[in-house]
């Protein structure tokens, strides 16, 4: 065999060996790069909300009341969801998906539906009525005897009238002999005690004579808090209410529920909010609007998401509650 041919064979063997050795590494690097690229796309769309929500059977439920999807620039993204039966108690799986061009996110959460609680108030009222003491027979007899006593008193009065001339003569003689007592000067009436106004309670939203409790929470747990009881919670803006941070705090609450009274607010109304230490700040309502679940004005289509949920704009508060499945009332107030 010629030396040149032998060299070609050896070179071919070396190339094949190198391909067999480094080929898997090159393929793995390409696959990892593609996977990282896909992951980077997935992370650019995010669905916000709690992993588990507890509601009562037949409560008004719509996924967009509890979950929102935004892009990496915090702009709202269209969110799709599966259908669940919230009238049936149990544990239901809700699948949420959101997509923005190549970026997407998929999330599975649990909706816990509890049985409706019986109306214990009606039972308490019926029990109270049963415990009322019956009208005594003695009271009835007393009422029946009143006419008899009146007739007896009239007969005595007529007898006394006949004896009046004699008694009046005796009284006049007695008055001449007995010195008249000096009348006492009337004592001034005591001044009524000064009633002190009750101190404002911490974590309260007060207006129109009503006080609504709230809890500092934020986007991570605010929805779960308002679902667990008759209480409002902070969601957007600065999640900790303070009247001195020169920032916006965004409050949410259910309607029907704890936030139903805010439907009575109008421009110029005063709202007093206390922080966790009981320090009060008064805000004046500057505007009201209705928006969809993405924060867009129902009438004009303008995007109000940043104005509602951002912390900027000075010392102010934003109140939000539902008017329907996809319509929300927004109340703006400035200190």
Number of C-alpha atoms within 10 A of each C-alpha: 5 6 7 8 10 11 11 11 10 11 12 12 12 12 11 12 12 11 13 11 11 10 12 11 12 12 11 11 11 12 12 12 12 12 12 12 11 14 13 13 16 18 13 18 27 23 20 14 21 17 14 15 18 15 20 19 19 15 13 15 16 15 20 17 19 16 15 19 24 20 19 11 8 13 14 21 18 13 20 15 16 11 12 15 12 21 16 15 17 13 15 17 14 17 16 19 18 22 20 17 7 10 18 22 18 16 14 13 15 15 20 18 21 18 13 13 8 8 8 8 9 10 11 11 11 10 11 10 10 10 9 8 7 7 8 8 9 9 10 10 10 10 11 11 11 10 11 10 10 10 11 10 11 11 10 10 11 11 10 12 10 10 10 12 11 9 12 11 11 11 12 11 10 11 11 9 9 9 8 8 6 6 6 6 6 6 6 6 6 6 6 6 6 6 6 6 6 6 7 15 17 17 23 22 21 18 18 12 5 9 17 18 18 26 22 20 22 20 18 14 16 24 24 20 21 21 17 12 12 15 19 30 25 27 24 24 24 22 21 20 25 21 21 10 14 15 18 29 28 28 30 23 27 21 19 13 14 19 21 14 15 19 14 9 16 14 13 12 14 19 20 17 27 22 20 16 10 14 16 20 17 17 20 18 20 16 15 16 15 19 24 21 18 21 22 19 19 15 9 8 11 11 17 17 19 14 16 23 19 15 21 16 12 13 19 27 27 23 20 24 25 22 17 13 14 15 19 23 18 24 24 21 22 18 17
